[in-house]
Each structure stands twice: as structure tokens, then as C-alpha cells.
């Protein structure tokens, strides 16, 4: 793995997430690019890299929206761990499985954030129905873009 390439993707993803959610969200609906990239990182490089990237991307999201500091970091770390663990039983290198994982992990992510709010902030942190319904679809579309840009080469069998 090229560490410099991963570092460039890491920083560019944070900038893209901020820009998209600030300037292009419609009724609060914007793709969760960092969640999609955490799934893609786990599918390509395994749970350790995905958990590391997910944790720091989550801290970035926690700084952007200071509702419950640390919730996004924990949630994206768990997304990386879960996807990396599933990778041992299911081939997640293809577009279909990554899209399905991004779709399901989006709902799991939102529910986990809400439950963490219940435990630590004494209120369920609900994202709202439009975001809960449309973000998984939006993330599937984003998965197609991420997969096309960052798909492993055909000869890369040492995942």
C-alpha cells in the first residue's frame, strides 16, 4: 500500500465531506463520504487500516458538528471493524457487496449515534427522516464513484 496515496485520500476526503455537507446538502441530506471510504478501506486493506482511518475521520466529524464528541469516531471505528471482519466471510472486493455494506452501515451508523446520545447525552440523537431514508441511497451512489476511483487492480490478490 502506498502510504502517501492513503494520506492524500485521507485529507482530500475530509475536505470533500466538509464541502459537500456545507454547500450541496439538500434538507440536510448529503452523502456520508467518510463512512463510504471507511467501508472501501476495510474492503481493500482490512480492519486495522479502516479502523484507524475511521477513527480519525470520525474525530474530524465530531469537530465539525459538536453534538456528542467522540460518537462519530467510535461509530466509524466500529464500521471499519465490522466491514473488515465481514471481509473474512464474504468477498467485499466487488461493487455490489460494497454498495450493500455502505447501505446497511449507514443505518447502523445513524442508530449507533442515536444510542450513544441516549447513553451519554440523555437524548436519542435522531438525524431526521429525510436523512435516514435518503442517505443510504446517496451513499450507494457515492460507493459507485469511490469504487470506480479506488478499485483494486485485477492483479491485486494479496488483500
Secondary structure, DSSP 8 states (H G I E B T S, - for coil): --HHHHHHHHHHHHHHHHHHHHHS-BTTB---HHHHHHHHHHHHH-HHHHHHHHHHHHHHHHHHS-SSTTHHHHHHHHHHHHHHHHTTTS---SHHHHHHHHHHHHHHHHHHHHHHHHHHTSS-----HHHHHHHHHHHHHHHHHHHHHH---TT----
